[in-house]
Amino acid sequence: MALNNTYDARLQQETAVGAAVQLLLLALLGSAIGLGPVGWLTGLVFAFATWAVLSRAVHRSRLRSFGPANRVTLGRATLVGGVTALVADSFESAPPVTLLVALTAVALLLDGVDGKVARRTGTSSALGARFDMEVDAFLILVLSVYVSTRLGPWVLLIGGMRYAFVAAARVAPWLTAPLPPSFARKTVAAIQGVCLLVAGAELLPRPANLAVVLLALGSLVWSFGRDVAWLWRNARKPVEVPVEQPQLLELAAR
């Protein structure tokens, strides 16, 4: 029991360090660009919410070590917190596009690192996979909010689709069934952030940005639609009860 308490204390220290680094990043952004009250408040709420949710999750997971992969994901979450603060601040003043793009680009580049680290170190866990997925989903949501101010509110469909799926699963439990691995699904998920980043950087003409985001939305609708159709078909299949063969029973009796 005492050993478990020691492990839990160490894990809580890891999450506390993550929150401290998030506050440090906000302070650096504040000194560099003069982060406004809305940006500060949003960043602080993100830091506190991340710390609270992650602390509870690691306590319930009973992990012995936070692990290097989760540290990478926590670093990504810190960058996402900075992006969130900048996007919130953009509603009051002109955003530092270069800084926003830089933080987002690093967060996207690190997306594939935590998974590789987990596999190479043998530290893969359900907590790590969920943590990684939630950080990805929230970054896409924040980028959708940012790009929607330039291209229209319809862009919010990209960031909101995953959360709508989760909400629908509460009403239709068959949506919670595990899906088979899919390279296409992973590819579609990866291009969402890239497309939104390209549109947010405003390096291309508006029609080109519009086409890029429409491509992202179209591929996401296709991916979700395909998965929902697969889940629906398999939910309607009758459950087959395995029947023991006589030959197997005879062999088992010998």
Secondary structure, DSSP 8 states (H G I E B T S, - for coil): -HHHHHHHHHHHHHHHHHHHHHHHHHHHHHHHH---HHHHHHHHHHHHHHHHHHHHHHHHHT-S---HHHHHHHHHHHHHHHHHHHHHHTTTS---HHHHHHHHHHHHHTHHHHHHHHHHHT---HHHHHHHHHHHHHHHHHHHHHHHHHH-GGGHHHHHHHHHHHHHHHH-GGGGS-----HHHHHHHHHHHHHHHHHHHT-S-HHHHHHHHHHHHHHHHHHHHHHHHHHHHHHTS--------HHHHHHHH-
